[in-house]
Amino acid sequence: MSIISKEMRMFLAVVGALLFAACDFNGPWSFYPEETEIYGGIFTYGYVIEGESPRVCFSKTYQLEESSAENFAFYDSAYVTVTGNFEQDEGGADSLTLVLVPERLKPSCFAVSEDFGSMPKGIGGEKYSLQAYFKWDSAGTTVESEFSANTKIPVGFEISGVNAPQADGSYKWYDIDYDGMEFDFLEYPRDMDAYNFATVYDSSIGGMAMTMEYSLKDGGENQNIFLNHMLGGMLDEDSMGFGGVAIHDPLETSINKGFQENRVVAGINMLDSIVFPNMNFPIGEVKLHFYATDSAFFLYHRYVLNSFSDPTVQPKSNIENGMGVFGGMSHLVLPLTIKGEGVAYSHIAVASCAATSMIQEDGWNTKSCRLFQDVFCSGLGEDYDGETGDLYVRNEKAPEYYREGKYKDKVEHDYCYAPAIKAAMMLDTTSWSVFLPKSISKKDKDEAYGDALKRYCVASNFKSNDIADCAEMEKQCMESLEESICKEYLWQWCADRNWDIEKYEQCGSALVSRYYLEEQQSSILENAVKNWCKKNAKDPQCKGQKAK
């Protein structure tokens, strides 16, 4: 048995440690997430698109106990500019520094003022810089933050053609026609086949984002697809063949189709072909929007977004002193007509909104459905042309359609009783039941009246007339300092309209009562409440809370 001296043991230990380190053995310690500081400042999401004016949105990081307040400015003051060469309507490119202004209903988003005149548009291949300054409240402390970023609108992105699936299982090549193309929707079992859009692009492009715009007026969805066959007997189809599964929101007009990185996987560049499954197409007129982005969006999607769910991912952003992204995009639009049989979106919207389940005890209980209920019941549901505007505009126009009698094939539904009475009150008719069916029972009529009175009084800012007395509702909602069903409905009504306290005076009072009664923790809402009460000192909610 040999004996190793103390000195030799020390020498061997040092050599062993060096060898171990040199071999770089992997163990559990190799995969521990690095200690990273969680970003707690302002997030930026902005872009300059070729042919469009710049738009930049900001969002503060909320503390756990803070109430969200996205409809109000999180800052005391702000100054946001974008500098670069822009094209204007009169032609030519000018070097401009654009001072962006807050959007009225989204004060955390900044865009070129509508008073600017000839709207400046981004130019392919040009560079742009963002400068942003904010004075804001961060965890109870007033701080000043400055951010900057640079980007370039990429060039050289084209779609050369599309390899389209056919009903017999084969594929056929089509050269791209940006004036419009027509394809047949492939039903089950070929609905899972995919269109492959072949691309031509420059190596400087970081990736491609895609959205799809679809028509609510003429659009719909084919129901003979794999998803419906897979669910089988679980679906309870109605008379139109709709079983409650919709690929697209029937009350929206566009959908985000994701982001494809410009990177090589197994020798194939992921951007060489944009794959779009046939089943994701709606029936009708469609526009595919392709946005070729710079490398900033690649970093944002790969590192910033993934860092939220994966602690091993280190966020990387082109925002100096901040987090998020400011990028440039070139834009291609491909109009398509998808031919086939389908259920109309107006029917899908009503079927989805009116549906009840174990999760949803009563229908019409989402924001878009609540806005759509008056629209559908008035007969305006199928009228989606430009004159009637978006869902907010159509909701306000709905009572007028009762005058034209377009409601008559809708009012037989019990969920249209209250909207019909509300319309009668809004129009100040001679009878509050003038738009109800003759066959309705007294019980249903009385229940509908109570519901309608609440809806009318809140929408009219508690204006009484010959068939609607809002005095008691006004006491409960606007004067009482106690929580009530009326107040809860008012809060929801205002939230559905983005707390537009400039347009709806009743929502300013509602903002105050909700802030105090729900004991909301938010410096943003606190400032909004103080500003409202400063301008409306006689508001009973302001006077009452001050007295407390």
ZATISE-577699 format. One record per residue (C-alpha): y, z, x. Coordinates in Angstrom, 1 decimal, decimal comma, always signed. Layout:
> Y;Z;X $
...
***
This chain:
> +0,0;+0,0;+0,0 $
> +3,2;-1,1;+1,5 $
> +6,3;+1,0;+1,4 $
> +9,7;-0,8;+0,8 $
> +12,7;+0,9;+2,2 $
> +15,7;+1,9;+0,1 $
> +17,9;-0,7;+1,9 $
> +15,3;-3,5;+1,2 $
> +15,1;-2,5;-2,5 $
> +18,9;-2,8;-2,8 $
> +18,8;-6,2;-1,0 $
> +16,1;-7,5;-3,4 $
> +18,0;-6,2;-6,4 $
> +21,2;-8,1;-5,4 $
> +19,2;-11,3;-4,6 $
> +17,4;-11,0;-7,9 $
> +20,6;-10,6;-9,8 $
> +22,1;-13,6;-8,1 $
> +19,0;-15,8;-8,8 $
> +19,0;-14,6;-12,5 $
> +22,7;-15,6;-12,9 $
> +22,2;-18,9;-11,1 $
> +19,3;-19,8;-13,5 $
> +21,6;-19,2;-16,5 $
> +18,7;-18,0;-18,7 $
> +19,5;-18,3;-22,4 $
> +18,9;-15,2;-24,5 $
> +20,3;-13,7;-27,7 $
> +23,4;-12,8;-25,7 $
> +24,1;-16,5;-25,3 $
> +24,7;-17,0;-29,0 $
> +26,9;-14,0;-29,9 $
> +30,1;-15,1;-31,5 $
> +33,1;-14,7;-29,3 $
> +35,6;-12,1;-30,2 $
> +38,4;-14,1;-31,9 $
> +41,6;-12,9;-33,4 $
> +41,8;-13,8;-37,1 $
> +44,8;-15,9;-37,7 $
> +47,3;-14,1;-40,0 $
> +50,3;-16,3;-40,1 $
> +51,3;-19,4;-42,0 $
> +48,9;-22,3;-42,5 $
> +50,2;-25,8;-42,5 $
> +48,8;-28,9;-44,2 $
> +50,9;-32,0;-43,9 $
> +50,8;-35,7;-43,3 $
> +52,7;-39,0;-42,9 $
> +50,9;-41,9;-44,6 $
> +51,7;-45,5;-43,9 $
> +53,8;-46,8;-46,7 $
> +54,6;-43,3;-48,1 $
> +57,1;-40,5;-47,5 $
> +55,9;-37,4;-45,6 $
> +54,8;-34,3;-47,4 $
> +54,0;-30,9;-45,9 $
> +52,6;-27,8;-47,6 $
> +52,5;-24,2;-46,2 $
> +50,6;-21,1;-47,2 $
> +50,9;-17,5;-46,0 $
> +47,7;-15,5;-45,3 $
> +47,3;-12,9;-48,0 $
> +46,3;-9,3;-47,3 $
> +43,2;-8,1;-49,2 $
> +45,2;-6,0;-51,7 $
> +47,9;-8,7;-52,3 $
> +48,0;-10,7;-55,5 $
> +48,1;-14,5;-55,1 $
> +51,5;-16,0;-55,9 $
> +51,2;-19,7;-55,2 $
> +53,8;-20,6;-57,8 $
> +56,6;-18,8;-56,0 $
> +58,1;-19,2;-52,5 $
> +56,6;-16,9;-50,0 $
> +59,6;-17,2;-47,7 $
> +63,2;-16,0;-47,8 $
> +64,5;-19,1;-46,2 $
> +63,0;-22,3;-44,7 $
> +64,0;-25,4;-42,8 $
> +61,5;-28,3;-42,5 $
> +62,1;-31,6;-40,8 $
> +60,0;-34,7;-39,9 $
> +61,4;-37,1;-37,3 $
> +60,4;-40,7;-36,5 $
> +60,8;-44,3;-37,4 $
> +60,7;-45,0;-41,1 $
> +60,9;-48,1;-43,2 $
> +63,3;-48,2;-46,1 $
> +63,5;-50,5;-49,1 $
> +66,2;-52,7;-47,6 $
> +63,9;-53,5;-44,8 $
> +63,7;-52,7;-41,1 $
> +62,9;-49,5;-39,3 $
> +65,3;-46,6;-38,7 $
> +64,9;-43,6;-36,5 $
> +65,5;-40,7;-39,0 $
> +65,3;-36,9;-39,1 $
> +64,3;-36,2;-42,7 $
> +65,1;-32,7;-44,0 $
> +62,3;-32,0;-46,5 $
> +63,1;-29,9;-49,6 $
> +60,8;-27,6;-51,6 $
> +59,1;-29,1;-54,7 $
> +60,3;-27,4;-57,9 $
> +56,9;-26,2;-59,2 $
> +55,3;-26,0;-55,7 $
> +58,0;-24,4;-53,6 $
> +55,6;-24,0;-50,6 $
> +55,2;-27,8;-50,5 $
> +58,1;-29,8;-48,9 $
> +58,9;-33,5;-49,5 $
> +61,8;-35,9;-49,3 $
> +64,4;-35,2;-52,0 $
> +64,5;-37,5;-55,0 $
> +68,2;-37,8;-54,4 $
> +67,6;-39,4;-51,0 $
> +67,9;-42,9;-52,4 $
> +65,8;-45,5;-50,7 $
> +62,6;-43,5;-50,0 $
> +61,6;-43,7;-46,3 $
> +58,0;-44,8;-45,6 $
> +55,8;-44,2;-42,7 $
> +55,0;-47,1;-40,4 $
> +51,6;-47,9;-38,7 $
> +51,5;-47,2;-35,0 $
> +54,6;-45,0;-35,0 $
> +54,9;-41,4;-33,8 $
> +56,2;-38,5;-35,9 $
> +57,1;-34,9;-35,1 $
> +57,3;-31,9;-37,4 $
> +59,6;-28,9;-37,0 $
> +59,4;-26,0;-39,4 $
> +61,2;-22,6;-39,5 $
> +60,5;-19,8;-41,9 $
> +62,0;-16,3;-42,5 $
> +59,4;-14,5;-44,5 $
> +57,6;-11,2;-45,2 $
> +54,5;-10,5;-43,1 $
> +52,7;-7,4;-44,2 $
> +55,9;-5,6;-45,1 $
> +57,9;-6,8;-42,1 $
> +60,5;-9,6;-42,1 $
> +59,6;-12,1;-39,4 $
> +60,8;-15,5;-38,2 $
> +58,3;-18,2;-37,4 $
> +58,7;-21,6;-35,9 $
> +56,1;-24,4;-35,9 $
> +56,0;-27,8;-34,4 $
> +53,5;-30,7;-34,3 $
> +53,2;-34,3;-33,3 $
> +51,2;-37,1;-34,8 $
> +50,8;-40,9;-34,8 $
> +49,8;-43,2;-37,7 $
> +46,7;-45,0;-36,4 $
> +46,3;-48,8;-36,6 $
> +43,4;-51,2;-36,5 $
> +41,4;-49,9;-39,4 $
> +39,9;-52,5;-41,8 $
> +36,9;-52,8;-44,1 $
> +35,2;-56,1;-43,4 $
> +32,8;-56,1;-46,3 $
> +30,3;-54,2;-48,4 $
> +26,5;-54,3;-48,5 $
> +25,9;-53,7;-52,2 $
> +22,6;-52,6;-53,8 $
> +21,0;-54,9;-56,4 $
> +18,9;-54,2;-59,5 $
> +15,8;-55,6;-57,8 $
> +16,1;-53,2;-54,9 $
> +17,6;-55,7;-52,4 $
> +21,0;-55,7;-50,9 $
> +23,7;-58,4;-51,0 $
> +26,7;-58,8;-48,6 $
> +30,2;-59,3;-50,1 $
> +33,3;-60,0;-48,1 $
> +36,1;-57,5;-49,0 $
> +38,6;-58,7;-51,6 $
> +41,5;-56,3;-51,8 $
> +42,7;-57,9;-55,0 $
> +39,7;-56,5;-56,8 $
> +35,9;-56,7;-56,9 $
> +33,3;-56,3;-59,7 $
> +29,9;-54,6;-59,5 $
> +27,2;-53,6;-62,0 $
> +26,3;-49,9;-62,3 $
> +22,7;-49,5;-61,4 $
> +20,7;-47,3;-63,8 $
> +17,7;-45,1;-63,1 $
> +15,6;-45,5;-60,9 $
> +18,1;-47,5;-58,8 $
> +21,1;-45,3;-59,4 $
> +20,5;-43,4;-56,1 $
> +21,0;-46,6;-54,0 $
> +24,2;-46,7;-52,0 $
> +26,9;-49,1;-51,2 $
> +27,7;-49,5;-47,5 $
> +31,2;-50,4;-46,6 $
> +31,4;-51,9;-43,1 $
> +34,4;-50,9;-41,0 $
> +36,4;-52,3;-38,1 $
> +38,4;-49,6;-36,3 $
> +40,2;-48,7;-33,1 $
> +38,8;-45,9;-30,9 $
> +41,9;-43,9;-31,4 $
> +41,0;-43,2;-35,0 $
> +39,8;-39,6;-35,5 $
> +38,0;-40,2;-38,8 $
> +38,3;-41,5;-42,3 $
> +39,2;-39,5;-45,5 $
> +38,4;-41,1;-48,9 $
> +39,4;-40,4;-52,5 $
> +38,5;-42,2;-55,7 $
> +40,9;-42,8;-58,5 $
> +39,4;-43,5;-62,0 $
> +40,6;-44,4;-65,5 $
> +40,4;-41,8;-68,2 $
> +41,6;-44,2;-70,9 $
> +38,9;-46,9;-70,3 $
> +36,4;-45,0;-68,1 $
> +33,2;-43,1;-68,7 $
> +29,9;-42,2;-67,2 $
> +26,4;-43,8;-67,5 $
> +23,9;-41,2;-68,6 $
> +20,7;-43,0;-67,4 $
> +20,7;-41,5;-63,9 $
> +18,3;-39,5;-61,8 $
> +20,1;-36,2;-62,4 $
> +19,6;-36,4;-66,2 $
> +16,0;-37,5;-65,7 $
> +15,4;-34,6;-63,4 $
> +16,8;-32,0;-65,8 $
> +14,8;-33,6;-68,6 $
> +14,2;-31,3;-71,5 $
> +16,8;-28,8;-70,3 $
> +19,5;-31,1;-71,7 $
> +20,5;-31,0;-75,3 $
> +22,0;-34,5;-75,8 $
> +24,5;-35,0;-78,5 $
> +24,9;-38,1;-80,8 $
> +26,6;-40,0;-78,0 $
> +23,8;-39,3;-75,5 $
> +25,9;-36,8;-73,5 $
> +23,9;-33,8;-72,3 $
> +26,6;-31,7;-70,6 $
> +26,3;-33,1;-67,0 $
> +29,4;-34,9;-65,8 $
> +29,9;-36,2;-62,2 $
> +33,7;-36,4;-62,6 $
> +36,2;-34,1;-64,2 $
> +37,0;-35,8;-67,6 $
> +40,6;-34,4;-67,5 $
> +41,5;-35,4;-64,0 $
> +42,2;-38,8;-62,6 $
> +40,9;-38,6;-59,0 $
> +38,3;-36,9;-56,8 $
> +38,1;-36,1;-53,1 $
> +35,1;-38,0;-51,5 $
> +35,2;-36,2;-48,2 $
> +35,9;-36,9;-44,5 $
> +33,9;-38,9;-42,1 $
> +34,3;-38,2;-38,4 $
> +34,6;-40,9;-35,7 $
> +31,7;-39,6;-33,6 $
> +28,3;-40,8;-32,3 $
> +25,1;-39,2;-33,5 $
> +21,8;-40,5;-32,2 $
> +23,5;-43,6;-30,8 $
> +25,1;-44,5;-34,1 $
> +28,8;-44,1;-34,8 $
> +29,2;-42,3;-38,1 $
> +32,3;-44,3;-38,9 $
> +30,6;-47,7;-38,6 $
> +29,6;-47,6;-42,3 $
> +31,0;-45,7;-45,2 $
> +28,2;-44,8;-47,6 $
> +28,9;-44,4;-51,3 $
> +26,1;-43,7;-53,7 $
> +26,0;-45,9;-56,8 $
> +25,6;-42,9;-59,1 $
> +29,0;-41,6;-58,0 $
> +30,8;-44,5;-59,6 $
> +32,2;-44,0;-63,1 $
> +32,2;-46,9;-65,6 $
> +35,5;-48,8;-65,8 $
> +38,5;-49,4;-63,4 $
> +38,2;-47,6;-60,1 $
> +40,3;-47,5;-56,9 $
> +38,8;-46,4;-53,6 $
> +41,5;-45,0;-51,2 $
> +40,6;-45,1;-47,5 $
> +42,7;-43,0;-45,2 $
> +42,2;-43,7;-41,4 $
> +43,4;-40,5;-39,7 $
> +44,5;-39,5;-36,2 $
> +42,6;-37,1;-34,0 $
> +44,4;-34,1;-35,5 $
> +42,4;-34,3;-38,7 $
> +39,2;-34,5;-36,7 $
> +40,1;-31,2;-35,1 $
> +41,1;-29,7;-38,4 $
> +37,8;-30,7;-40,2 $
> +35,5;-30,0;-37,2 $
> +37,0;-26,7;-36,0 $
> +39,6;-25,1;-38,3 $
> +37,7;-25,5;-41,6 $
> +34,3;-24,7;-40,0 $
> +35,7;-21,6;-38,4 $
> +36,2;-20,0;-41,9 $
> +32,4;-19,8;-42,4 $
> +31,1;-19,9;-38,8 $
> +32,4;-17,2;-36,4 $
> +31,0;-19,1;-33,4 $
> +33,4;-22,0;-34,1 $
> +36,8;-21,7;-32,3 $
> +39,6;-23,1;-34,5 $
> +41,6;-25,9;-32,8 $
> +44,9;-27,1;-34,4 $
> +47,7;-29,4;-33,4 $
> +50,2;-27,0;-34,9 $
> +52,1;-25,3;-32,1 $
> +52,3;-21,5;-32,7 $
> +50,4;-21,9;-36,0 $
> +47,3;-23,1;-37,6 $
> +46,3;-26,1;-39,9 $
> +47,1;-29,8;-39,4 $
> +49,9;-32,3;-39,4 $
> +48,5;-35,8;-39,1 $
> +49,2;-39,5;-39,6 $
> +47,2;-41,8;-41,8 $
> +46,9;-45,5;-42,5 $
> +46,0;-46,4;-46,0 $
> +43,8;-49,0;-47,6 $
> +43,2;-49,4;-51,4 $
> +40,2;-51,2;-52,8 $
> +40,3;-51,9;-56,6 $
> +36,9;-52,1;-58,3 $
> +35,6;-52,8;-61,7 $
> +32,3;-51,0;-62,5 $
> +30,5;-52,7;-65,4 $
> +28,0;-50,9;-67,5 $
> +27,3;-48,7;-70,5 $
> +28,7;-45,2;-70,5 $
> +30,0;-42,2;-72,5 $
> +33,8;-42,2;-72,7 $
> +35,7;-39,5;-70,8 $
> +37,5;-38,5;-74,0 $
> +34,1;-37,6;-75,5 $
> +32,9;-35,8;-72,3 $
> +36,1;-33,8;-72,2 $
> +35,7;-32,5;-75,8 $
> +32,0;-31,9;-75,4 $
> +32,5;-29,9;-72,2 $
> +35,5;-27,9;-73,4 $
> +34,0;-27,0;-76,8 $
> +30,6;-26,0;-75,3 $
> +29,6;-22,3;-75,1 $
> +26,9;-20,7;-73,0 $
> +25,7;-17,4;-71,6 $
> +28,4;-17,7;-69,0 $
> +31,1;-19,1;-71,3 $
> +31,1;-17,2;-74,6 $
> +33,8;-19,3;-76,2 $
> +34,9;-22,8;-75,7 $
> +38,3;-24,1;-74,6 $
> +38,7;-21,3;-72,1 $
> +39,8;-23,1;-68,9 $
> +43,3;-24,2;-68,0 $
> +42,7;-27,9;-68,5 $
> +40,8;-27,4;-71,7 $
> +43,5;-25,1;-73,2 $
> +46,1;-27,8;-72,5 $
> +43,8;-30,5;-73,8 $
> +43,0;-28,8;-77,1 $
> +46,3;-29,7;-78,8 $
> +46,2;-33,1;-77,3 $
> +42,7;-34,0;-78,6 $
> +43,2;-32,4;-82,1 $
> +46,5;-34,4;-82,6 $
> +44,8;-37,7;-81,9 $
> +46,5;-38,2;-78,6 $
> +43,3;-37,6;-76,6 $
> +42,5;-41,2;-76,1 $
> +46,1;-42,3;-75,3 $
> +46,3;-42,1;-71,5 $
> +48,9;-44,8;-70,8 $
> +51,9;-44,2;-68,5 $
> +54,3;-43,4;-71,4 $
> +52,4;-40,3;-72,5 $
> +52,3;-38,9;-69,0 $
> +50,1;-36,2;-67,6 $
> +48,3;-33,4;-69,5 $
> +51,4;-31,1;-69,6 $
> +53,5;-33,9;-71,1 $
> +50,9;-34,9;-73,6 $
> +50,5;-31,3;-74,7 $
> +54,2;-31,1;-75,6 $
> +54,0;-34,5;-77,3 $
> +51,0;-33,5;-79,4 $
> +52,7;-32,2;-82,5 $
> +54,5;-35,5;-83,0 $
> +51,2;-37,3;-83,4 $
> +50,5;-35,2;-86,6 $
> +53,4;-37,0;-88,2 $
> +51,6;-40,3;-87,6 $
> +48,4;-39,0;-89,2 $
> +46,2;-39,7;-86,0 $
> +44,8;-36,2;-86,3 $
> +42,8;-36,8;-89,5 $
> +39,4;-37,7;-87,9 $
> +39,7;-34,6;-85,6 $
> +40,7;-31,8;-87,9 $
> +37,3;-31,4;-89,4 $
> +36,3;-29,5;-86,3 $
> +36,9;-25,8;-86,6 $
> +38,5;-25,6;-83,1 $
> +41,3;-27,9;-84,4 $
> +42,3;-25,6;-87,3 $
> +44,7;-23,4;-85,2 $
> +46,2;-26,4;-83,4 $
> +46,8;-28,1;-86,7 $
> +48,7;-25,0;-88,1 $
> +50,6;-24,6;-84,9 $
> +51,7;-28,3;-85,2 $
> +52,9;-27,7;-88,8 $
> +55,0;-24,7;-87,5 $
> +56,4;-26,7;-84,6 $
> +57,5;-29,5;-87,0 $
> +58,8;-26,9;-89,4 $
> +57,0;-28,5;-92,4 $
> +57,1;-27,2;-95,9 $
> +53,6;-25,7;-95,6 $
> +51,7;-24,3;-92,7 $
> +48,4;-25,6;-94,0 $
> +49,6;-29,2;-94,5 $
> +47,4;-30,6;-91,7 $
> +44,2;-28,6;-92,6 $
> +41,3;-30,1;-94,4 $
> +41,1;-29,3;-98,2 $
> +37,6;-27,9;-97,8 $
> +38,4;-25,1;-95,4 $
> +37,5;-21,6;-96,7 $
> +40,1;-18,9;-97,2 $
> +38,5;-16,8;-94,4 $
> +38,7;-19,6;-91,9 $
> +42,2;-20,4;-93,0 $
> +43,4;-16,8;-92,5 $
> +41,8;-16,5;-89,1 $
> +43,2;-19,8;-88,0 $
> +46,7;-18,8;-89,2 $
> +46,7;-15,6;-87,1 $
> +45,6;-17,6;-84,0 $
> +48,1;-20,4;-84,7 $
> +51,0;-18,0;-85,2 $
> +50,4;-16,5;-81,8 $
> +50,3;-20,0;-80,2 $
> +53,4;-21,2;-82,0 $
> +55,5;-18,1;-81,3 $
> +54,8;-18,1;-77,6 $
> +55,3;-21,9;-77,3 $
> +58,6;-21,8;-79,2 $
> +59,9;-18,7;-77,4 $
> +59,5;-16,7;-80,7 $
> +61,7;-18,9;-82,9 $
> +61,1;-18,0;-86,5 $
> +61,4;-20,6;-89,3 $
> +60,5;-21,0;-93,0 $
> +56,7;-20,9;-92,4 $
> +56,4;-18,8;-89,2 $
> +57,8;-15,3;-88,8 $
> +57,7;-14,4;-85,1 $
> +59,6;-11,1;-85,3 $
> +56,6;-8,9;-84,9 $
> +55,1;-11,0;-82,1 $
> +58,4;-10,9;-80,3 $
> +58,4;-7,1;-80,4 $
> +54,9;-6,9;-79,0 $
> +55,4;-9,6;-76,3 $
> +59,0;-9,4;-75,3 $
> +60,3;-5,9;-76,2 $
> +57,4;-3,5;-76,0 $
> +56,6;-2,1;-72,5 $
> +53,0;-1,6;-73,4 $
> +50,2;-4,0;-72,7 $
> +49,0;-6,0;-75,8 $
> +46,9;-9,0;-76,8 $
> +50,1;-10,8;-77,4 $
> +51,2;-10,1;-73,8 $
> +47,9;-11,1;-72,3 $
> +48,1;-14,4;-74,2 $
> +51,7;-15,0;-73,0 $
> +50,6;-14,3;-69,4 $
> +47,8;-16,9;-69,7 $
> +50,1;-19,4;-71,4 $
> +52,7;-19,1;-68,6 $
> +50,0;-19,3;-65,9 $
> +48,7;-22,5;-67,4 $
> +52,2;-23,9;-67,0 $
> +52,6;-22,8;-63,4 $
> +55,0;-20,0;-64,2 $
> +57,8;-22,4;-64,7 $
> +60,4;-19,7;-65,5 $
> +63,3;-22,2;-65,3 $
> +61,9;-24,3;-68,2 $
> +60,2;-21,5;-70,2 $
> +62,5;-18,4;-70,5 $
> +59,7;-16,4;-72,1 $
> +57,7;-16,7;-68,8 $
> +60,4;-14,9;-66,9 $
> +60,0;-11,9;-69,1 $
> +56,2;-12,3;-68,9 $
> +56,4;-12,3;-65,1 $
> +58,2;-8,9;-65,1 $
> +55,8;-7,3;-67,6 $
> +52,7;-8,6;-65,9 $
> +53,9;-7,4;-62,4 $
> +54,5;-3,8;-63,6 $
> +51,7;-3,4;-66,1 $
> +49,0;-4,9;-63,8 $
> +50,5;-3,0;-60,8 $
> +50,4;-6,2;-58,7 $
> +50,8;-5,7;-54,9 $
> +52,8;-8,7;-53,7 $
> +56,1;-8,9;-51,9 $
> +56,5;-12,5;-53,2 $
> +56,1;-11,5;-56,9 $
> +58,4;-8,5;-56,2 $
> +61,1;-10,8;-55,0 $
> +60,6;-13,1;-58,0 $
> +60,8;-10,2;-60,4 $
> +64,0;-8,8;-58,8 $
> +65,7;-12,2;-58,8 $
> +64,8;-12,7;-62,5 $
> +66,1;-9,3;-63,5 $
> +69,3;-9,8;-61,4 $
> +70,1;-12,9;-63,5 $
> +68,7;-11,5;-66,8 $
> +69,7;-7,8;-66,7 $
> +69,5;-7,5;-70,5 $
> +65,9;-8,5;-70,6 $
> +64,1;-5,6;-72,3 $
> +61,3;-5,7;-69,7 $
> +63,8;-5,4;-66,9 $
> +65,8;-2,6;-68,6 $
> +62,6;-0,8;-69,6 $
> +61,1;-0,8;-66,1 $
> +64,3;+0,2;-64,5 $
> +64,5;+3,2;-66,9 $
> +61,0;+4,3;-65,8 $
***
